[in-house]
Amino acid sequence: MDPDSKALEEMMMLFYPQLALSNNITVDEVEVFRKRAKHMFTNLYPNRPSTCMVKPHVFQYNGNSVRIYFIQHNKLNDWEDPDTPLILYLHGGGFVFGDIDLYVGVECDLSKRMNMLVIHVEFDLAPEHTVDKILVDITNVYKILLHIDPNIHQRLVGMGDSSGGMLWINLLQWMISNNISVPQGIVLHSPWPSLNFDHIDYSKRSMIYLTIDMMFKFRQLAIGEEKVWSNLSQEEKHKYSPIDGLYQGFPPLYITVGTRDICIHEVYRMTDFALDQGVQITLKALDGMMHAYPLFHLWSTKVQCVQEDILRWMKEQLHKFPFETQSKLDNFC
């Protein structure tokens, strides 16, 4: 195991009780799980600095509302301005946990380093809502962005981690099927390309914060307690598992995955499918690292160098918008 990753895991083990869900999950148990997850991750992710501006807003579309947050270092640019580049972030958490309080430090840090406005989508979570509702939420958000600026794809890059990566894959496939122009590029940190979990690496030791048992329980909560995965139609499974779908027309992708990630083989399969369909992909598979490792960059100089490479890549995708990024590692990396 990478020394930095080992040290981070040992740090995670200090949080007690550790993250887990029972076999008979209740709503109260989910709430407790969310609080414990937030406590652990907010102590490991970057903190929100006092200079980070956060503004809540509600998007409404066809009677449905989705809360979003505009996040930017020092100031808040007008997101409707066609000269304002944007990062649209879809967070992870297995569709069960994750919110602005958990991710605001990550997104503030991203905004500061990229010198860009970040849009955080506060979509509904399971089990109160199913993944079907979550997919509607993110689609509606993009429809509103298009309504305000039909050319918003020209100034937009996307980012998502874990289950948020799956949401981005779904969203891109929806865009292509509806002849909608895609963003300039998407960064995916350990994306879940499938809820089939056919290619999970059972030989890998489970991580502290993402076990195989937890993934299956997240899936059950996400599809709804009345549904059984094995009884779903192929059409339903495909909707929740976009790995086998269309990739032709995707924008350039920057994908990160750690070799200790139990989802690594599914990420590799998705990468191969996309490459076969002509997608430009940069893949950073870091030896010894865990699931969604770039979010823990404070704990590893190796990961900080990956973050620097991501900044460089995002600047290339948004080459029409000259702006200065903040870096302290150019010479080191």
LUMVEX-667796 format. One record per residue (C-alpha): z, y, x. Coordinates in steps of 0.5 Angstrom, whole numbers. Layout:
! residues N
Z/Y/X
...
! end
This chain:
! residues 333
0/0/0
-2/7/2
5/10/5
4/16/1
3/12/-5
9/8/-4
13/14/-3
11/16/-10
12/10/-13
19/10/-10
20/17/-13
18/14/-20
23/9/-20
29/14/-19
27/16/-26
31/12/-31
30/8/-36
23/7/-34
17/7/-39
17/2/-43
15/0/-51
18/-6/-55
14/-11/-59
16/-8/-65
15/-1/-64
18/5/-68
16/12/-69
23/14/-66
21/9/-60
15/13/-59
18/20/-59
23/17/-54
18/15/-50
14/21/-50
20/25/-48
22/20/-42
14/21/-40
14/28/-40
21/28/-36
18/24/-31
11/27/-30
13/34/-30
17/33/-24
12/30/-21
6/34/-23
5/41/-20
10/46/-24
7/52/-28
8/59/-24
10/65/-27
3/68/-25
0/63/-30
-3/66/-37
-3/61/-43
-5/63/-50
-5/58/-56
-11/58/-61
-13/54/-67
-20/52/-68
-22/50/-75
-28/46/-77
-30/43/-84
-23/44/-86
-20/41/-80
-16/44/-75
-15/43/-67
-10/47/-63
-13/49/-56
-10/53/-50
-13/58/-46
-10/57/-39
-12/62/-33
-8/64/-26
-6/72/-26
-11/74/-32
-14/71/-38
-22/72/-38
-26/72/-45
-28/65/-46
-34/68/-51
-37/72/-45
-43/68/-43
-41/70/-36
-34/66/-36
-35/59/-33
-30/54/-36
-27/48/-35
-26/43/-41
-20/39/-40
-18/32/-44
-12/30/-42
-10/22/-42
-3/19/-44
-6/13/-47
-8/17/-54
0/16/-55
3/22/-51
1/28/-47
1/35/-49
1/42/-46
8/42/-44
6/36/-40
-1/38/-37
0/46/-36
2/45/-29
-4/41/-27
-8/46/-31
-5/52/-28
-6/49/-21
-13/47/-23
-15/54/-25
-12/58/-19
-15/53/-14
-22/54/-18
-21/61/-20
-23/59/-27
-21/59/-34
-19/52/-37
-19/50/-44
-14/45/-46
-15/41/-52
-8/39/-56
-11/33/-60
-7/29/-65
-4/23/-62
-2/16/-64
1/13/-68
1/19/-73
-6/19/-72
-11/14/-70
-17/14/-64
-22/16/-70
-18/22/-71
-18/24/-64
-25/23/-63
-26/28/-69
-22/33/-66
-26/33/-59
-32/33/-63
-30/39/-67
-28/43/-61
-35/42/-58
-38/44/-64
-34/50/-65
-36/52/-57
-43/51/-59
-43/55/-65
-40/61/-61
-45/60/-55
-51/55/-56
-52/56/-48
-44/54/-47
-46/48/-43
-49/52/-37
-43/55/-36
-38/49/-37
-36/43/-33
-31/38/-36
-25/34/-33
-21/28/-36
-16/23/-34
-15/16/-36
-16/16/-44
-18/23/-43
-24/20/-39
-26/15/-45
-26/21/-49
-31/25/-45
-35/19/-44
-35/18/-52
-37/26/-53
-42/26/-48
-46/20/-51
-45/24/-58
-48/30/-55
-54/26/-52
-55/22/-59
-55/29/-62
-60/32/-57
-54/37/-55
-55/40/-48
-49/37/-44
-44/41/-39
-46/42/-32
-42/36/-29
-36/32/-31
-30/30/-27
-26/23/-29
-20/21/-26
-19/13/-27
-23/13/-34
-22/8/-39
-29/6/-41
-27/1/-45
-21/-2/-50
-24/-9/-49
-20/-9/-43
-24/-15/-41
-24/-13/-34
-17/-11/-32
-15/-14/-25
-9/-18/-27
-8/-20/-20
-6/-13/-18
2/-11/-19
3/-7/-25
4/1/-23
11/4/-25
8/8/-31
2/4/-33
3/-3/-34
-2/-8/-37
3/-9/-43
3/-2/-44
-4/-1/-44
-5/-7/-50
1/-3/-54
-3/4/-53
-9/0/-56
-5/-2/-62
-2/4/-63
-9/8/-62
-13/3/-67
-8/3/-73
-2/-2/-74
-6/-5/-80
-12/-7/-75
-12/-13/-71
-17/-12/-65
-20/-19/-65
-22/-18/-72
-26/-11/-71
-33/-11/-72
-38/-10/-66
-39/-3/-68
-32/-1/-68
-31/-4/-62
-37/-1/-59
-34/6/-61
-28/5/-58
-31/2/-52
-37/6/-50
-38/3/-43
-44/-1/-46
-47/5/-49
-52/10/-47
-52/14/-40
-59/16/-39
-58/24/-40
-51/24/-37
-49/30/-32
-47/29/-25
-40/25/-25
-35/25/-20
-30/19/-21
-24/18/-18
-20/11/-18
-15/8/-13
-15/1/-11
-9/-1/-14
-11/1/-21
-11/-4/-26
-17/-1/-29
-21/-1/-22
-26/-6/-24
-28/-3/-31
-29/3/-27
-34/0/-22
-37/-3/-28
-38/3/-32
-41/7/-25
-46/1/-24
-48/2/-31
-49/9/-30
-52/9/-24
-57/4/-26
-59/9/-32
-60/15/-27
-54/18/-27
-52/22/-21
-45/20/-19
-40/21/-13
-34/16/-13
-28/17/-9
-24/10/-9
-18/11/-5
-15/5/-1
-8/4/-4
-8/9/-9
-5/9/-16
-8/10/-23
-10/18/-24
-8/19/-17
-11/26/-16
-6/29/-21
0/27/-16
-4/31/-10
3/35/-8
5/28/-5
-1/26/-1
-5/30/4
-10/25/3
-11/26/-4
-11/34/-3
-17/33/1
-20/29/-5
-18/35/-9
-21/40/-4
-28/36/-5
-27/36/-12
-27/44/-12
-33/44/-7
-37/39/-12
-35/43/-18
-38/50/-15
-44/46/-13
-45/44/-21
-44/52/-23
-48/55/-17
-50/60/-22
-43/63/-22
-41/65/-15
-34/65/-15
-28/64/-9
-24/58/-10
-17/58/-6
-16/53/-1
-11/52/5
-14/45/7
-21/47/9
-20/46/17
-15/40/16
-20/36/11
! end
